[in-house]
Every structure is written in C-alpha cells, then in structure tokens.
Amino acid sequence: MKRSSFAFRCPLSLVAGLGMVALASPLAAQEGVTETSIKIGNIVPYSGSASAYGNIGEAGAACFEMINDKGGINGRTVEFVTLDDSYSPPKTVEQTRKLVERERVALLFNILGTPTNSAIHEYVNQRGVPHLFVISGHQKWGQPDKYPWSMGWQPTNAAEAGVYAAYIKSNVDNPKIGVLYQNDDYGKEWYDEFRKGLGDAADDMIVAAEPYESADPSIDSQVVKLASSDANVFLNISLSKFATQSIRKADEIGWKPLHFLNSVSASVGSILEPAGLDKSEGIITAVYLKDPTDPQFADDADRKEWDAWMDKYYPEGDKTNVFNGYAYAACHTLAHVLEQAGDDLSRESIMRSAANIEDLEVPMLLPGVKINTAPDDFYPIESMQLVRFNGQTFERFGEVVSLD
C-alpha cells in the first residue's frame, strides 16, 4: 500500500464538499462528517529531528484502513489525513490550520510533541475542535477547566518521573544523578517533576543537569559532561535521535551508570537497535504497552492479532518498534470513542464520549492497564510498570503501579 510522508488519506475517496452536504444532509453542522464518512486529522514528524516517530502516523492510517475494511465505525468509513510538521511548532500551526480550515476535519488525533501541541492548543480550543489523545505526557492536556477540547492519552511526565524517583530513593545507595533533558516544555516539566519526586534530597542527589536543543546536531558534549560529574545514575529525558546518540556516547566513553530512559524513547527497533543492543543493556524504563519484542507475549491473543494486522496492512512496518503498538492502541481508543458517540458525531458529542470512558481495555495495553476518563479527568492512562532491557528485549519487574 502506497503512503505519502506528507498526506495519506484512508480511504482514497474524498468528501465532495461540505457545502453540497449541507443541502442534502441533517449532518450539515457536524464538521467533517457525512452520512458515510468521518474525516480525522493527524500531524506527526515524518521529517526532521523527531522523524523516528513518523511511523505512528503511518501505522494509524493502516489501523483505520483495517477498521474501514470491517465496515467502518457505525457504518461510516474513516478518512484519515496525516501531515508532516518536521517537529517544528510554526509548521504545526500551519498544518493544523490546513486540517481545520481547508480539510475541515471533524477532530484532531494523535498529534505528536509537547512544543508542537503547545503551539496549537489555544487555537483548537478557541475553535472548539476535539484535540484528542495528544502524544505528549505534559499535564496541560488534562485540564478540562481551561482546555476542554484537549485530552492526552499516555501517562503524564509527572507520573513517570515519580516512578523513577521512588525507585532511585528506595533502591540506589548514595545516588549521584546526572540528567539530560530537552530544553523546552517537555524536558523542563519532566525534570521539574523528577525533582519533586526526589523531594528535599533533590539538590543533594542531582550532581549535574545538561539541556540540549531539538535543533542540535549532537548531544555528545552533554553526555561527556554528565559522565565527568561522577554520576552513577543517568536520567535520560531525550527524544528520538538524541536518545540513540546518548546511549551510544555513554558506551563509547565507558560511562556505565544506572540508566533510566523516558518511555517515549523506549523502542527497541527505532531507538535501541540503532544505538546498539549491547550498548543498551541494563536500561530501565516504564511501560504501559505490550512490547512486541517481549517473548512473554508471543502467544498472547492481542499480539497475534497485532502481528496479523502488521502483515496485512503495514507490512513495511517494523515489528520490533513499540510505536506501532502505540498507534494501534490509540487508534482503537478513538474508534471506541466514536462508536460510543453513536450517530451524533458533532464535536460536542465526540468530546462528551471521550470524557466518559470506563475501564476500557484496548489491544496492546499491558494486562491490568485500563483506560478511564471523566468530565473532570482527562488523563486516560494512569498505570505503568518498570522494565529493564536485557540486550534483546525489555523484561518487566515489580507490579503495575497505579499513578492516579
């Protein structure tokens, strides 16, 4: 199946024109919806420094194609329009306006990044466009009193940071922590929440902190500085190529700290393998999805269904890449929201449905992880489990931790 890096539509047929629909259908006021289709907009970085996440858009398109082949959602096919923003906030603004004002999508779904979503969320909330399941752990996506049209999906940065802080305090003797973080809303919030998790001991435990810019060509110098601080714990709050570079550089200079890698970079196929699986051994992260490389799930029904979907609808995709599991799970979550909304697919109805999810289990979530929302709770997933990379796959240890 041919996909474009800049725009992929599923199915290929386009809605002829909203003005024509308005004359013939009672659904005229339901932007992006006809009697037979619903149009969904998506923006991910197919190019630029965060292009490793671009496959989330492609996998999302493949998931909706499967749903369409099964009859769609309440009889409507999904037209999925996915655009590239190169992880550049000004480009995200441009592409969002295109989706809302020209493509006239019913909703925005799975847009990646804290700085990129931060550039558009005022606009989409003013326009009253559902801005669902943002790919970012920032807490701002769970503020229905301020931003009633924006909702996250994954666990928050604060929750994940707290898990690592608690583990370090309980299990590491005399921790000396070096922190690498992206110098934007994402990295700064993550670092601040980690410090809160450490409590009064933060200043004593953290011996070095090095920021980097998303436009930097390399973070080698930051890793060298952290190693020279004699840190025995490495908190790695980096994305995409920078996560790969940091793993490789730490190994190159012989720095062997206890390494915590933020979950958004914990993909065997797209992050660890390019860095070197042997160089990644011992890395700890927290997960809420079934890792495709985990042999414990080889005979799991979800995993078999996901394998079959990959083979048929996304054969060029990498089965070692957990981001493909992410896209699959998020796609099923949105399908549930739209099914639950029934025939009323007005933007208000879609948001009502998104804010009333109860104990939903979707394919590829870890056992025990369920999705729950309420009108005053826009944090759908609030459970994670620690895992450690053994050189081939991540091994789970401890219990699933509730983060609410």
Secondary structure, 3 states (H helix, E strand, C coil): CCCCCCCECCCCCCCCCHHHHHHHCCCCCCCCECCCEEEEEEEECCCCCCHHHCHHHHHHHHHHHHHHHCCCECCEEEEEEEEECCCCHHHHHHHHHHHHHHCCCCEEECCECHHHHHCCHHHHHHHCCCEEEEECCCHHHHCCCCCCCEEECCCCHHHHHHHHHHHHHHHCCCCCEEEEEECCHHHHHHHHHHHHHHHHHHHHHEEEEEEECCCCCCCHHHHHHHHHCCCCEEEEECCHHHHHHHHHHHHHCCCCCEEEECHHHCCHHHHHHHHCCCCCCCCEEEECECCCCCHHHCCCHHHHHHHHHHHHHCCCCCCCCHHHHHHHHHHHHHHHHHHHHCCCCCHHHHHHHHCCCCCECCCCECCCCCECCECCECCCECEEEEEEECCCCEEECCCCEECC
